């Protein structure tokens, strides 16, 4: 993952960093060529698997309309020379690669107006022999209102726009934050408003939204007063997530008139509970998540059902003929002595789950009463990583401590 620029306080940044997601390590890079000036609120998109294109931004004094292409192998920047019509300079816009074109929508421009225009940039693909050039697109349908700080994610044959910030009023301008979903249908080449069946998230801008298959994951944002830290899914009808009933925070008080009514209601409750369990079970199957041994804290997955753990253990014998028990012992022996810097990203999930399994079984072996086991696990303090739900919650400086605790568990 590459990071360029941004803002710290009042200072615009022009530094360049990469996060290696195999070992979760940050490195500041020295790049070459036509170096972009420091800026914030620029927008960038990947071109295939090797290049990144960046457009626009704000350098603290002026709005920008330049285009830079980064080769992520050579770390060389190239400023793209574009002839013909140019979009007005802007920041807070979106940039999305669709096939061979970069689509830029909206943003805040020179003098402060918020825009609702759509532009396409060609000439980004090597070997296409196209001269770089901008074209303004004016598509039919229910186009979004002018905005900045919105997001656009790709959904295959469509692009999904959510949220953003605009202004309203004639004499006295005021801020507007949006919660609408607009589709850009790539087949019919027109804008469409996406009908939502339930209440949308609170209106916001400057959030993040990511496409994961047919789902879209929304996090955070700002509405002029509040900075959000909430997480929302936007899913198609029929998705297992959509089948989960919303929790009603207010209890329903009812008075049963007779035993038959009570029995009927109990049966209805059982059926409803079974329906919820079936929906969750179906979701687990689709996401390949195993059922847990405990409902407390993390999901304690049985060793035999922990596919990643078993596959990782099988690689420890280097092709030697050995039993499953020996291969798991070899993996655990590695974790007892490995240098934290030498541990691979793919090991963290199996390591954390094995650590949690040991703690769960240690408590369960000491206590036979289920309520006592639950109580012990709830107040687990000696093992600081027991309650983590996944390895993604681990920080780099947690790994040495986790390995230290793991070694103590295995020694005990």
C-alpha positions as CSV (number, residue, x, y, z in Angstrom):
1,X,0.0,0.0,0.0
2,X,1.5,3.3,-1.1
3,X,1.0,6.6,0.7
4,X,1.8,10.0,-0.7
5,X,1.3,13.4,0.8
6,X,-1.5,14.6,3.0
7,X,-1.5,17.2,5.8
8,X,-0.2,17.4,9.4
9,X,-1.5,20.4,11.2
10,X,-1.1,23.3,8.7
11,X,1.8,21.6,6.8
12,X,1.2,19.9,3.5
13,X,3.3,16.8,3.1
14,X,5.2,15.4,0.1
15,X,6.7,12.3,1.6
16,X,6.3,8.8,0.1
17,X,5.8,5.6,2.1
18,X,5.0,2.0,1.4
19,X,3.4,-0.6,3.8
20,X,4.6,-4.2,3.1
21,X,1.5,-6.2,3.9
22,X,3.5,-9.5,4.0
23,X,5.4,-8.4,7.1
24,X,3.4,-5.3,8.1
25,X,6.3,-2.9,8.0
26,X,6.4,0.7,6.9
27,X,9.3,2.1,4.8
28,X,9.9,5.7,3.6
29,X,10.9,5.6,0.0
30,X,13.1,7.7,-2.1
31,X,11.5,8.3,-5.5
32,X,12.9,9.7,-8.7
33,X,11.8,11.6,-11.8
34,X,9.2,14.4,-11.8
35,X,8.4,14.6,-8.1
36,X,4.9,15.9,-7.2
37,X,4.7,18.9,-5.0
38,X,3.4,18.5,-1.4
39,X,-0.4,18.4,-1.3
40,X,-3.5,17.1,0.4
41,X,-6.9,16.0,-0.8
42,X,-5.5,14.6,-4.0
43,X,-7.0,11.4,-5.5
44,X,-5.2,8.4,-6.9
45,X,-6.0,5.0,-8.5
46,X,-4.1,1.9,-9.5
47,X,-3.4,1.2,-13.2
48,X,-3.1,-2.5,-13.4
49,X,-0.6,-4.1,-10.9
50,X,2.4,-1.8,-11.5
51,X,1.4,1.8,-11.8
52,X,-0.5,4.5,-9.9
53,X,-2.0,7.7,-11.3
54,X,-2.6,10.7,-9.1
55,X,-4.6,13.8,-10.0
56,X,-5.1,17.2,-8.4
57,X,-5.1,18.3,-4.8
58,X,-4.4,21.5,-2.7
59,X,-0.9,22.7,-1.8
60,X,-2.0,25.2,0.8
61,X,-2.0,28.1,-1.7
62,X,-3.6,26.9,-4.9
63,X,-5.8,24.1,-6.3
64,X,-4.0,21.7,-8.6
65,X,-4.9,20.0,-11.9
66,X,-1.7,18.1,-12.6
67,X,-1.4,14.4,-13.4
68,X,1.4,12.2,-12.2
69,X,2.1,8.5,-12.9
70,X,4.2,6.4,-10.5
71,X,5.9,3.2,-11.5
72,X,5.9,1.1,-8.3
73,X,8.8,-1.1,-9.5
74,X,11.3,1.6,-10.4
75,X,9.8,4.2,-8.0
76,X,9.9,6.8,-10.8
77,X,7.3,9.6,-11.1
78,X,6.4,11.0,-14.5
79,X,4.3,14.1,-14.9
80,X,1.8,13.5,-17.7
81,X,1.7,16.1,-20.4
82,X,-2.0,16.5,-21.3
83,X,-3.1,18.6,-24.3
84,X,-6.5,20.0,-25.1
85,X,-9.3,20.8,-22.6
86,X,-8.3,20.5,-18.9
87,X,-10.7,20.1,-15.9
88,X,-10.8,23.0,-13.5
89,X,-8.2,22.5,-10.7
90,X,-9.7,20.8,-7.6
91,X,-9.3,18.8,-4.4
92,X,-11.6,16.5,-2.5
93,X,-12.6,14.7,-5.7
94,X,-12.5,11.0,-6.6
95,X,-10.4,9.3,-9.2
96,X,-11.4,5.8,-10.4
97,X,-9.8,3.6,-13.1
98,X,-12.5,2.0,-15.4
99,X,-11.0,-0.1,-18.1
100,X,-8.5,2.2,-19.8
101,X,-9.8,5.5,-18.5
102,X,-9.5,7.5,-15.3
103,X,-12.8,8.9,-14.2
104,X,-12.7,12.1,-12.0
105,X,-15.8,13.3,-10.3
106,X,-16.6,16.4,-8.2
107,X,-14.4,18.2,-5.7
108,X,-13.8,21.7,-4.5
109,X,-12.3,24.1,-7.0
110,X,-10.5,27.4,-7.3
111,X,-12.2,30.1,-5.3
112,X,-14.1,27.5,-3.3
113,X,-17.0,26.4,-5.5
114,X,-18.0,22.7,-5.2
115,X,-18.3,20.9,-8.5
116,X,-20.4,18.1,-9.9
117,X,-18.6,17.5,-13.2
118,X,-17.4,14.2,-14.6
119,X,-14.2,13.9,-16.6
120,X,-12.4,10.9,-18.3
121,X,-8.6,10.8,-19.0
122,X,-7.2,8.6,-21.7
123,X,-3.6,7.7,-22.6
124,X,-2.6,6.0,-19.4
125,X,-2.1,2.4,-20.7
126,X,1.3,1.5,-22.2
127,X,1.1,0.2,-25.8
128,X,-2.2,1.8,-26.6
129,X,-0.5,4.6,-28.5
130,X,-3.1,7.1,-27.2
131,X,-2.1,10.7,-26.6
132,X,-3.1,11.7,-23.1
133,X,-6.3,13.8,-23.2
134,X,-9.3,14.8,-21.0
135,X,-13.0,14.5,-22.1
136,X,-15.9,15.9,-20.1
137,X,-18.7,13.4,-19.9
138,X,-22.3,14.6,-19.6
139,X,-24.4,11.5,-18.8
140,X,-28.2,11.3,-18.6
141,X,-30.2,10.1,-15.6
142,X,-30.4,11.2,-12.0
143,X,-26.9,12.7,-11.7
144,X,-25.5,13.4,-8.2
145,X,-25.5,17.0,-6.9
146,X,-22.2,18.8,-6.7
147,X,-20.1,17.6,-3.9
148,X,-16.6,16.9,-2.5
149,X,-15.4,14.4,0.1
150,X,-17.5,11.6,-1.3
151,X,-16.4,8.1,-2.3
152,X,-16.8,6.1,-5.4
153,X,-16.3,2.3,-5.4
154,X,-16.4,-0.2,-8.2
155,X,-19.1,-2.8,-8.3
156,X,-18.3,-4.6,-11.6
157,X,-20.8,-3.2,-14.2
158,X,-21.5,-0.1,-12.1
159,X,-19.8,2.5,-9.9
160,X,-21.4,3.4,-6.5
161,X,-21.1,7.0,-5.2
162,X,-22.0,7.6,-1.5
163,X,-22.1,10.7,0.6
164,X,-20.1,13.8,0.4
165,X,-20.3,17.5,1.2
166,X,-22.0,20.3,-0.7
167,X,-23.4,23.8,-0.1
168,X,-26.9,25.2,-0.4
169,X,-28.7,28.6,-0.2
170,X,-28.5,31.7,-2.4
171,X,-27.4,34.6,-0.2
172,X,-26.2,32.7,2.9
173,X,-24.3,29.6,1.9
174,X,-24.6,26.7,4.3
175,X,-23.1,23.2,4.4
176,X,-25.0,20.1,3.3
177,X,-23.9,16.5,4.0
178,X,-25.3,13.7,1.9
179,X,-26.4,10.1,2.7
180,X,-27.5,9.1,-0.8
181,X,-26.3,6.3,-3.0
182,X,-26.0,7.1,-6.8
183,X,-25.1,4.4,-9.4
184,X,-23.2,5.1,-12.6
185,X,-24.4,2.2,-14.8
186,X,-21.6,1.4,-17.1
187,X,-23.8,-0.6,-19.5
188,X,-26.4,2.1,-20.2
189,X,-23.9,4.9,-19.4
190,X,-26.3,6.9,-17.2
191,X,-26.7,7.9,-13.6
192,X,-29.3,6.2,-11.4
193,X,-30.4,6.7,-7.8
194,X,-30.1,3.5,-5.8
195,X,-33.3,2.7,-3.8
196,X,-32.4,1.7,-0.3
197,X,-35.0,-0.3,1.7
198,X,-34.0,0.8,5.2
199,X,-32.6,3.8,7.0
200,X,-29.2,4.8,5.6
201,X,-26.2,5.7,7.8
202,X,-26.0,9.3,9.0
203,X,-25.0,11.8,6.3
204,X,-21.2,12.3,6.1
205,X,-18.2,13.2,4.0
206,X,-14.4,12.3,4.1
207,X,-15.3,8.7,5.0
208,X,-13.8,5.5,3.4
209,X,-15.8,3.0,1.4
210,X,-14.4,-0.3,0.0
211,X,-15.9,-2.8,-2.4
212,X,-15.7,-6.4,-1.2
213,X,-17.3,-8.7,-3.8
214,X,-21.0,-7.6,-4.0
215,X,-20.8,-5.8,-0.7
216,X,-19.6,-2.3,0.2
217,X,-18.0,-1.5,3.5
218,X,-18.3,2.0,5.0
219,X,-16.2,3.4,7.8
220,X,-15.9,6.8,9.6
221,X,-16.4,10.2,8.1
222,X,-17.3,13.8,9.3
223,X,-20.6,15.7,9.2
224,X,-19.5,19.2,10.1
225,X,-19.7,18.5,13.9
226,X,-19.0,14.8,14.5
227,X,-16.2,12.5,13.5
228,X,-17.6,9.0,13.0
229,X,-16.0,5.7,13.9
230,X,-19.0,3.5,12.9
231,X,-18.9,0.6,10.4
232,X,-21.8,-0.1,7.9
233,X,-22.4,-2.7,5.2
234,X,-24.3,-2.0,2.0
235,X,-25.4,-5.4,0.7
236,X,-27.7,-6.7,-2.1
237,X,-31.1,-8.1,-1.2
238,X,-30.9,-11.8,-0.2
239,X,-27.4,-11.4,1.3
240,X,-27.1,-13.3,4.6
241,X,-26.1,-10.0,6.4
242,X,-29.4,-8.4,5.2
243,X,-31.4,-11.3,6.8
244,X,-30.1,-10.5,10.3
245,X,-32.9,-8.6,12.2
246,X,-32.0,-5.3,13.6
247,X,-31.8,-5.2,17.4
248,X,-34.6,-3.3,19.1
249,X,-33.1,-1.3,22.0
250,X,-36.5,-1.0,23.8
251,X,-37.8,-4.1,25.4
252,X,-41.3,-5.2,24.5
253,X,-43.6,-5.6,27.5
254,X,-46.5,-8.0,27.0
255,X,-49.1,-9.6,29.2
256,X,-50.0,-13.2,28.3
257,X,-53.7,-13.9,28.7
258,X,-53.4,-17.7,29.0
259,X,-51.1,-20.6,28.9
260,X,-51.9,-21.4,25.2
261,X,-50.9,-17.8,24.3
262,X,-47.7,-18.2,26.2
263,X,-46.9,-21.5,24.5
264,X,-47.6,-20.1,21.0
265,X,-45.4,-17.1,21.7
266,X,-42.6,-19.3,23.0
267,X,-42.9,-21.5,19.9
268,X,-42.8,-18.3,17.7
269,X,-39.7,-17.1,19.6
270,X,-38.0,-20.5,19.1
271,X,-38.7,-20.4,15.4
272,X,-37.5,-16.8,15.1
273,X,-34.3,-17.7,17.0
274,X,-33.8,-20.7,14.8
275,X,-34.2,-18.5,11.7
276,X,-31.6,-16.1,13.0
277,X,-29.2,-19.0,13.8
278,X,-29.7,-20.4,10.3
279,X,-29.0,-17.0,8.7
280,X,-25.8,-16.6,10.8
281,X,-24.8,-20.2,10.0
282,X,-25.3,-19.5,6.2
283,X,-23.2,-16.4,6.6
284,X,-20.4,-18.4,8.3
285,X,-20.4,-20.9,5.4
286,X,-20.1,-18.2,2.8
287,X,-17.3,-16.5,4.6
288,X,-15.7,-19.9,5.5
289,X,-15.9,-19.1,9.2
290,X,-16.1,-22.2,11.5
291,X,-18.4,-22.4,14.5
292,X,-16.8,-21.5,17.8
293,X,-16.5,-23.5,21.0
294,X,-17.3,-20.5,23.1
295,X,-19.5,-17.4,22.5
296,X,-17.3,-15.3,24.8
297,X,-14.7,-12.9,23.3
298,X,-13.0,-14.5,20.3
299,X,-14.3,-17.5,18.3
300,X,-12.4,-20.5,19.8
301,X,-12.0,-22.7,16.8
302,X,-11.3,-26.4,17.3
303,X,-7.8,-27.4,16.3
304,X,-9.1,-29.9,13.7
305,X,-11.3,-27.2,12.1
306,X,-8.6,-24.6,12.0
307,X,-7.7,-25.1,8.3
308,X,-5.0,-22.4,8.2
309,X,-3.3,-23.9,11.3
310,X,-3.4,-27.4,9.9
311,X,-2.1,-26.3,6.5
312,X,0.7,-24.3,8.1
313,X,1.7,-27.2,10.3
314,X,1.9,-29.6,7.3
315,X,4.5,-27.3,5.7
316,X,6.8,-27.6,8.7
317,X,8.1,-31.1,7.9
318,X,9.6,-30.1,4.5
319,X,8.2,-33.0,2.7
320,X,9.3,-35.5,5.4
321,X,6.8,-38.3,6.1
322,X,5.4,-37.7,9.5
323,X,2.1,-37.8,11.4
324,X,-0.2,-34.8,11.9
325,X,0.7,-34.7,15.6
326,X,4.4,-34.3,14.8
327,X,3.8,-31.5,12.3
328,X,1.7,-29.5,14.8
329,X,4.4,-30.0,17.4
330,X,7.0,-28.7,15.0
331,X,5.0,-25.6,14.3
332,X,4.5,-24.9,18.0
333,X,8.2,-25.5,18.6
334,X,9.0,-22.9,16.0
335,X,6.7,-20.3,17.7
336,X,8.5,-20.9,21.0
337,X,11.9,-19.9,19.5
338,X,11.2,-17.8,16.5
339,X,12.5,-14.2,16.3
340,X,9.5,-11.9,16.2
341,X,11.0,-10.1,13.2
342,X,11.1,-13.4,11.3
343,X,7.5,-14.4,11.8
344,X,5.4,-14.2,8.6
345,X,2.1,-12.5,8.3
346,X,0.3,-15.7,7.3
347,X,1.4,-17.2,10.7
348,X,-0.3,-14.5,12.9
349,X,-3.9,-15.8,12.5
350,X,-3.1,-19.4,13.3
351,X,-0.7,-18.3,16.2
352,X,-3.3,-16.1,17.8
353,X,-6.0,-18.8,17.5
354,X,-3.7,-21.5,19.0
355,X,-2.8,-19.1,21.8
356,X,-6.5,-18.5,22.5
357,X,-7.3,-22.3,22.3
358,X,-4.6,-23.0,25.0
359,X,-6.1,-20.4,27.3
360,X,-9.6,-21.7,26.8
361,X,-8.7,-25.3,27.5
362,X,-6.5,-24.3,30.4
363,X,-9.5,-22.6,32.1
364,X,-11.9,-25.4,31.1
365,X,-9.7,-28.1,32.5
366,X,-9.6,-26.3,35.9
367,X,-13.3,-25.6,36.1
368,X,-16.2,-27.9,35.3
369,X,-19.1,-25.5,35.8
370,X,-20.0,-23.6,32.6
371,X,-20.9,-20.4,34.4
372,X,-17.6,-20.4,36.3
373,X,-15.7,-20.9,33.0
374,X,-17.5,-18.0,31.5
375,X,-16.8,-15.8,34.5
376,X,-13.1,-16.7,34.4
377,X,-12.8,-16.0,30.7
378,X,-14.6,-12.7,31.0
379,X,-12.1,-11.3,33.5
380,X,-9.1,-12.7,31.7
381,X,-6.3,-10.2,32.5
382,X,-3.1,-12.2,32.6
383,X,-3.3,-13.0,28.9
384,X,-3.8,-9.6,27.2
385,X,-4.5,-10.9,23.7
386,X,-7.2,-13.5,24.6
387,X,-10.1,-11.2,23.7
388,X,-8.8,-10.1,20.3
389,X,-11.3,-11.2,17.5
390,X,-8.7,-11.5,14.8
391,X,-5.0,-11.0,14.1
392,X,-5.8,-7.8,12.2
393,X,-6.1,-6.1,15.7
394,X,-2.4,-6.9,16.5
395,X,0.1,-4.1,16.2
396,X,3.8,-4.7,15.2
397,X,4.9,-4.2,18.8
398,X,2.4,-6.8,20.1
399,X,4.1,-9.7,18.3
400,X,7.1,-10.1,20.6
401,X,4.7,-9.9,23.7
402,X,2.3,-12.4,22.1
403,X,5.2,-14.9,21.4
404,X,6.4,-14.4,24.9
405,X,3.0,-15.3,26.4
406,X,2.7,-18.2,23.9
407,X,6.0,-19.7,25.0
408,X,4.9,-19.4,28.7
409,X,1.7,-21.2,27.9
410,X,3.4,-24.1,26.1
411,X,6.0,-24.4,28.8
412,X,3.3,-24.6,31.5
